[in-house]
C-alpha cells in the first residue's frame, strides 16, 4: 500500500485529528492510530513505536494552550512526571518483546472499575479536593506514577485515563485541571519512550510524521475548548471512551 498516496495521507491526517481530540479531552484515542498503522502494514511493535510521534506533538500544543488558560499546574506536573519518566523507560524496554493481549484484558478490568466510580460518584470528579491537593508528594505517589509510566512506555493506549483517575482520586484535582496535568505528564515522558523505540528500529518515520500533523490540529482544537466544555462533559466522554476500550480489549467487537 502506497502510504504517500493522496487517499492514504488524507486518512492518516483525519485519524490523527480524531486521535488528537480524544486524547486531549479523555484518553485511549491512540487505539485509532495503532489500528490504522497495522492496517497499513506495520507490525504491532512498529505501530506501538510510531504512535509516539503524534503523542509528543499533540501534547506539546495542548500543554501550551492549557498553560495560557491558567489551568495547568506546571510545577506539580514536573514533579509528578519524574517517576512517570523513569517508569516509561522501563515500560518501553518491556514493550520490545512482550505479548500485549493478556495485559490489555487486565487493564480493561481496572478501567471498568474506574467507569463505575465515574458514574456513581460524579461529584468527586467534578469538584476536586483541596485537602488532597495540599498533601505532600510521597513514596506512595511515586510508586503509583512510576507504575503508570511503565504502562505508558509499554503500550500508551489508555494511559491518559489512568492518569486522570489518579490525579482526581489521589491528588484531588477536578477533571478539567487533571486533564491538563495528564497531557503535560504525557508530554514529558513520551520522548524517552520514543528514543527506546528509535534505538530498536521500531519506528516508521513517514507514517508517524503525517499522522502527527493531524494529532497537532486535534490537540489544539480540544485544548482550546476543554475549559468551556467543563468537567461534566469530559466525564461523559471519558466514560464512553472507557467502555469502547474495554469492548475492544475483551474482543467483544472488532473495530
C-alpha positions, 0 to 999 in steps of 0.5 A: 500500500502506497502510504504517500498516496493522496487517499492514504495521507488524507486518512492518516491526517483525519485519524490523527485529528480524531486521535488528537481530540480524544486524547486531549479531552479523555484518553485511549484515542491512540487505539485509532492510530495503532489500528490504522498503522497495522492496517497499513502494514506495520507490525504491532511493535512498529505501530506501538513505536510510531504512535509516539510521534503524534503523542509528543506533538499533540501534547506539546500544543495542548500543554501550551494552550492549557498553560495560557488558560491558567489551568495547568499546574506546571510545577506539580506536573514536573514533579509528578512526571519524574517517576512517570519518566523513569517508569516509561523507560522501563515500560518501553524496554518491556514493550520490545518483546512482550505479548500485549493481549493478556495485559490489555484484558487486565487493564480493561478490568481496572478501567471498568472499575474506574467507569463505575466510580465515574458514574456513581460518584460524579461529584468527586470528579467534578469538584476536586479536593483541596485537602488532597491537593495540599498533601505532600508528594510521597513514596506512595505517589511515586510508586503509583506514577512510576507504575503508570509510566511503565504502562505508558512506555509499554503500550500508551493506549489508555494511559491518559485515563489512568492518569486522570483517575489518579490525579482526581482520586489521589491528588484531588484535582477536578477533571478539567485541571487533571486533564491538563496535568495528564497531557503535560505528564504525557508530554514529558515522558513520551520522548524517552519512550520514543528514543527506546523505540528509535534505538530498536528500529521500531519506528516508521518515520513517514507514517508517524510524521503525517499522522502527527500533523493531524494529532497537532490540529486535534490537540489544539482544537480540544485544548482550546475548548476543554475549559468551556466544555467543563468537567461534566462533559469530559466525564461523559466522554471519558466514560464512553471512551472507557467502555469502547476500550474495554469492548475492544480489549475483551474482543467483544467487537472488532473495530 
